[in-house]
Amino acid sequence: MIGDIELLVEACPQARFIGITGTNGKSTTTALVGHILREAGYRAQVGGNLGPPALAFDPPEPGDIVVLELSSYQLDLTRHASFDIAVWLNLSPDHLDRHGGMDGYIDAKRRIFRDRRGDGTTQIAIIGIDDEHSRATYDRIAGRDRWTAIPVSVTRSLDYGVFVADGILYDALLGAADICDLTAIPTLPGRHNWQNAAAAYAVARAIGIAPDSIAAALATYPGLPHRMEQVAVIGTVRYVNDSKATNVEAAARALACYDAIYWIAGGQAKGEGLDGIRPWAPRIRRAFLIGEAEAAFAAALDGLVPVSRCGDLAAATRAAHAMAQKEGPAGAAVLLSPACASFDQWKNFEQRGDRFRALVRDIAEGGR
């Protein structure tokens, strides 16, 4: 069996293809790359696992760029598809039931680095190196013929590559130059979004866009729904829709962004446990738990953070709102970052996020 990505790449040899994968951050990075390309005047279509499916694109003209978010499921259904620029952001356990374990998951992801058939053109690999599996992948690809590998990091300075230090984006591809202050961009909060921005910057540089133009485009990025989306500010409290955080690592990245958190979590758990959120537990004022994972999460958080078992999203949102408004600490956020899939109570994470947004807006308008 093959999938739509394979058919698209096979049918459109005249286009340039950018493939983007990773356990977390794929959608934001894909949208960000598309935004930068369009701001720089390139003809680009964006989709795949995000937005329009591959076979719904307009037929690309010669030289057009197609930017694809690629899940492990989609990569697993490719046999020959290859990419001019392949982006690997990060890797942590996810979808292991589908792939038969971690090795199968990694193998599926690494299909993004398939050599192009029939010609000797150089392909570019942009790889985040801030986790063990990703560093091993970088070492593996950097040693292959026909590939130019560019490392990206938000945890260390690099002699070569693109990195972020204290929120400042640096280009170390040709010397070392500071590009922009990512902390000043409200739609890219937190270190995980800095990784997304650094990877998108590396893609744009590989295409040939000037650093100043990339920095200007980053500053105007509008953000994506359900991904650290600030829905409202009521009093001094932010209300943040991060429904796309369907695993523990994604939720941990969101928890790292705020100082006083009223955390709405739960849903259909992926069997990961909650060890990944322990470093951020002191920031959590209370966890408001919902869905199938409610009991398991309550047990895992016992003695770590205070817990309210709420059952459903409406009850959790109202309870979190009431406590946040009563306590009102500086930097407070009511954060929906479930660390779970949505399928126990919702059709998908978008529906869950839409409901949270509606609940917050109803509260803001004084309704119930």
C-alpha positions in Angstrom: 0.0 0.0 0.0 1.1 3.6 -0.7 -0.3 6.9 0.4 -1.2 10.2 -1.1 2.2 11.7 -0.4 3.8 9.1 -2.7 1.4 9.9 -5.4 1.9 13.6 -5.2 5.7 13.5 -5.4 5.5 11.0 -8.2 3.1 13.2 -10.2 4.9 16.5 -9.7 8.6 16.2 -10.6 8.6 19.9 -11.6 8.0 21.0 -8.0 10.4 21.4 -5.1 9.3 19.5 -2.0 10.0 20.3 1.6 9.1 17.6 4.1 8.8 18.3 7.8 8.4 15.7 10.5 9.0 15.2 14.2 7.0 14.1 17.2 6.1 17.7 18.2 6.1 21.0 16.4 5.4 19.8 12.8 2.4 21.9 12.2 3.8 25.2 13.5 7.1 24.7 11.6 5.2 23.8 8.4 3.0 26.9 8.7 5.9 29.0 9.6 7.9 27.9 6.5 5.0 28.6 4.3 4.5 32.0 5.8 8.2 32.9 5.3 8.2 31.7 1.7 5.1 33.7 0.8 6.4 36.8 2.5 9.5 36.5 0.4 7.5 36.2 -2.8 7.7 32.5 -3.5 4.8 30.5 -4.8 4.2 27.9 -2.1 1.5 25.5 -1.1 1.3 24.1 2.4 -0.5 20.9 3.6 -0.3 17.2 4.0 -0.9 16.3 7.7 -1.9 20.0 8.2 -4.5 21.8 6.1 -5.4 20.5 2.6 -4.5 16.9 1.9 -1.7 16.2 -0.6 -4.0 15.4 -3.5 -6.1 18.6 -3.0 -3.3 20.9 -4.0 -3.4 22.9 -7.2 -1.1 21.4 -9.8 2.3 23.0 -9.0 4.0 24.9 -11.8 7.8 24.5 -12.5 9.7 25.9 -9.6 6.8 26.0 -7.2 7.5 24.9 -3.6 5.3 22.4 -1.8 5.7 22.3 2.0 4.4 19.1 3.6 3.8 18.2 7.2 4.5 14.5 7.4 3.3 12.2 10.1 4.9 8.8 10.8 1.7 7.3 9.4 2.2 9.1 6.1 5.9 8.4 5.8 5.2 4.8 6.5 3.1 4.7 3.3 5.9 6.0 1.1 8.1 3.8 -1.0 10.1 6.1 -3.3 9.1 9.7 -2.3 12.1 12.0 -1.6 12.5 15.6 -0.6 14.7 18.5 -1.6 14.7 19.6 2.0 13.9 17.2 4.8 13.3 18.6 8.3 13.4 16.4 11.4 12.5 18.4 14.5 12.6 16.0 17.5 11.6 12.5 18.5 9.9 11.1 21.6 7.7 8.0 22.0 4.4 8.3 20.1 2.1 6.0 18.0 4.1 3.0 19.2 1.0 0.8 18.9 0.9 1.6 15.2 4.6 1.0 14.5 5.2 -2.0 16.8 7.5 -0.1 19.2 10.1 2.6 19.2 12.3 1.1 16.5 9.4 0.9 14.1 8.5 4.5 14.9 12.0 5.8 14.2 12.3 3.8 11.0 9.0 5.3 9.7 10.2 8.8 10.5 13.6 8.3 8.8 11.9 7.6 5.5 12.0 11.4 5.1 15.7 11.1 4.3 15.3 8.8 1.3 17.8 9.4 -1.5 16.4 10.8 -4.7 16.4 8.4 -7.5 18.0 9.0 -10.9 20.1 12.1 -10.2 23.0 13.2 -8.1 21.6 16.4 -6.8 22.4 17.3 -3.2 19.5 17.1 -0.7 19.4 19.1 2.5 18.6 17.7 6.0 17.7 20.0 8.8 17.8 18.2 12.1 17.1 19.2 15.6 19.7 17.6 17.9 18.3 18.2 21.3 17.2 14.7 22.1 19.1 11.4 21.9 17.3 9.8 19.0 17.6 13.0 16.9 21.3 13.4 17.6 21.8 9.8 16.4 19.8 10.6 13.3 21.9 13.7 12.6 25.1 11.6 12.9 23.7 9.1 10.6 22.6 11.5 7.9 25.6 13.7 8.1 27.7 10.8 7.1 25.8 10.0 3.9 26.7 11.0 0.4 24.4 13.5 -1.4 23.2 15.0 1.8 24.1 18.3 3.5 23.0 18.1 7.1 22.3 21.3 9.2 21.9 20.9 12.9 19.4 23.0 14.9 19.5 23.4 18.7 17.8 25.4 21.4 19.9 23.9 24.2 23.5 24.6 23.1 25.5 27.0 21.0 26.8 25.5 17.7 29.9 26.2 15.7 27.9 25.3 12.6 24.1 25.3 12.2 21.2 27.4 13.6 20.7 27.8 17.3 18.8 29.8 20.0 20.4 31.1 23.2 18.4 33.1 25.7 15.7 33.6 23.1 18.0 35.0 20.5 18.1 33.2 17.1 21.7 32.8 15.8 22.9 31.8 12.3 26.1 29.9 12.5 26.1 28.7 8.9 28.4 31.4 7.7 30.1 32.8 10.8 27.9 33.6 13.8 25.3 36.3 13.6 22.3 37.1 15.8 19.2 37.3 13.7 16.3 38.3 16.0 14.8 38.1 19.5 12.3 35.4 19.5 11.0 36.4 22.9 9.5 39.5 21.3 7.2 37.4 19.0 4.0 36.6 20.9 2.9 33.8 18.5 6.1 31.8 19.2 6.2 31.5 23.0 8.5 29.0 24.7 11.6 27.0 23.8 9.7 24.5 21.8 8.5 27.3 19.4 12.1 28.6 19.3 13.1 25.2 17.9 10.3 25.5 15.3 11.5 29.0 14.4 15.2 27.9 14.1 14.2 25.0 11.8 12.1 27.3 9.7 14.9 29.8 9.5 17.3 27.0 8.4 14.9 26.0 5.6 14.5 29.6 4.4 18.3 30.1 4.4 18.8 26.8 2.4 16.4 28.2 -0.2 18.3 31.4 -0.4 16.2 33.9 1.5 18.1 36.7 3.1 18.4 36.7 7.0 16.7 40.1 7.3 13.7 39.0 5.3 13.4 35.8 7.3 13.5 37.8 10.6 10.8 40.2 9.3 8.6 37.3 8.3 9.0 35.6 11.7 7.8 38.8 13.4 4.5 38.7 11.5 3.7 35.0 11.9 0.0 34.9 12.9 0.2 31.5 14.8 -2.0 28.4 14.5 -5.2 27.5 16.3 -5.0 24.9 19.0 -1.2 25.4 19.4 -0.5 27.7 22.3 -3.3 29.9 21.0 -4.1 32.7 23.4 -7.9 32.7 23.4 -8.5 35.6 25.9 -7.1 37.6 28.8 -9.6 38.0 31.6 -8.4 40.3 34.3 -4.7 39.4 34.5 -5.2 35.7 33.5 -4.4 34.3 30.1 -6.5 31.5 28.6 -4.5 29.3 26.3 -5.8 26.6 23.9 -3.1 24.0 23.4 -5.4 21.2 22.5 -2.9 19.9 19.9 -0.7 18.7 22.8 -1.8 15.1 22.6 1.3 13.6 24.3 3.2 14.3 27.6 6.2 15.9 26.0 4.1 18.4 24.1 2.2 19.3 27.3 5.5 19.7 29.2 6.7 22.2 26.5 3.6 24.2 27.1 3.9 24.1 30.9 7.4 25.5 30.6 6.0 28.8 29.2 4.0 30.1 32.2 4.8 30.7 35.9 1.4 30.0 37.5 -0.7 27.4 35.7 -4.2 26.1 36.1 -3.7 23.0 34.0 -6.6 21.3 32.2 -5.4 17.8 31.3 -6.7 14.3 30.4 -8.4 12.5 27.6 -7.4 9.2 26.0 -3.9 8.5 27.4 -1.1 7.1 25.3 0.5 5.1 28.2 3.5 7.4 28.6 3.1 8.3 32.3 3.6 11.8 33.5 7.3 11.8 34.4 7.9 14.4 31.6 6.0 17.1 33.5 7.8 16.7 36.8 10.3 19.5 36.1 7.4 21.9 35.7 5.2 20.7 38.6 6.1 23.7 40.8 4.5 26.0 38.2 1.2 24.1 38.4 -1.2 25.6 40.9 -3.8 22.9 40.3 -4.5 20.2 37.7 -8.1 20.0 36.5 -8.5 16.5 35.1 -11.0 15.1 32.5 -11.7 12.1 30.4 -10.6 8.5 30.4 -7.2 9.4 31.9 -8.7 11.2 34.9 -8.2 8.5 37.5 -4.7 7.5 36.2 -3.5 11.1 36.0 -4.9 11.8 39.5 -2.9 8.8 40.9 0.2 9.9 39.0 0.0 13.5 40.3 -0.8 12.5 43.9 1.6 14.4 46.2 3.1 16.3 43.2 0.4 18.9 42.4 -3.1 19.5 43.8 -5.8 17.9 41.7 -9.5 18.4 40.9 -11.3 15.6 39.1 -13.7 17.4 36.8 -14.9 14.7 34.3 -15.5 17.0 31.3 -14.0 20.0 29.7 -16.8 22.4 30.6 -16.5 21.7 34.3 -12.8 21.8 34.2 -12.7 25.2 32.4 -15.1 26.8 34.8 -13.3 25.4 37.9 -9.9 26.6 36.6 -11.4 30.0 35.7 -12.9 30.4 39.2 -9.7 29.5 41.0 -7.4 31.6 38.7 -9.6 34.7 39.1 -9.7 34.3 42.8 -6.0 33.8 43.3 -4.8 36.0 40.5 -1.1 35.5 40.7 1.2 37.3 38.3 1.8 35.4 35.1 -1.3 33.2 35.6 -2.6 31.0 32.8 -5.6 28.7 32.4 -3.9 26.2 30.1 -5.6 23.4 28.1 -2.7 21.2 27.3 -4.2 17.7 27.7 -1.2 15.4 27.2 -3.7 13.0 25.7 -5.6 12.2 22.5 -9.1 13.5 22.3 -11.0 10.4 21.0 -12.6 9.5 24.3 -14.9 12.5 24.2 -14.2 14.4 20.9 -13.9 13.7 17.2 -10.4 15.2 17.2 -8.2 17.7 19.0 -9.7 20.6 16.9 -13.2 19.9 18.2 -11.8 19.8 21.7 -10.0 23.1 21.2 -13.0 24.8 19.6 -15.1 23.9 22.6 -12.5 25.3 25.0 -12.4 28.5 23.0 -16.2 28.8 23.1 -16.3 28.1 26.8 -13.7 30.8 27.5 -15.5 33.4 25.3 -18.8 32.6 27.0 -17.1 33.2 30.4 -15.5 36.4 29.2 -18.9 37.7 28.1 -20.4 36.9 31.4 -22.5 33.9 30.3 -22.7 30.3 31.4 
